[in-house]
Amino acid sequence: MTEFDATSGPPAPPMPTPDSVVDLDPGTFPYATWGMATAVIATLIALVAGIFLSLPVLVIDNPPDDGDPSVWATATLQFLTGASFIFVPFFVSLNYGGAFRAITGRLGFHRFKVSQAVKWIGIGIGSYLAFLIIYSQLIGTPEQDDFTGDFGPIWIQALLIVVLAPISEEVCFRGLLFGGIRNRFPMWPAALLAGIVFGLLHATTGWSAVPVLIFFGMVLAIVYEKTGSIWPPIMIHLLNNAVALTSLNS
């Protein structure tokens, strides 16, 4: 007969463990819990949503058949596109449940080690500049249309191009798209595929710049994975757009 130890009492319940999705460790990359198909379809939905949201603005603005939209309309269109690039990825992550930290965590919003971020930001910028120099020597200097004046005053240009665009595009193309593709392929092919999509979607600003933008997208994806956070690629993207905006307005 087994003796009962009255002093020990019933066994203590197991300590609650934090949701593995909430407290994701950078070592568990990729954070995305969706697959490649979901990532691609959701990215296309984000693009289409931006277009549909823009239609009422164009109707109200009513530009002439051979003319461009007004400054306010163009700025609004850019804002709506950026908003769709943020909303759709968050909606996808929201469908997988969890607290707010879990939802943002799947899209890469994690703290990062400063030393690691500085290292990979430096490697990323150096690689991008080296590719740009080699490409310019072999193919020619990539040219992009100057569309900044369409957004109005410089402060609106800065908000849309230097702040909104880097955040929204990183959430969509790295957090959502690359994250999903990364669940199917290793880092390098996943970065290439996501980079191709990123580059082609910028073709409207000039086809000669597409190869450079594909490589830029690859760099951002690799920095994202190596640092375990979406913030370092946002910083690189922000710096790149700030330099471009300054150059176009000089």
Helices and strands as residue ranges (DSSP letters): G 26-28, H 36-61, H 71-94, H 100-105, H 114-138, G 148-151, H 154-157, I 158-164, H 165-169, I 170-178, H 179-182, H 187-200, G 203-205, G 207-209, H 210-227, H 231-248
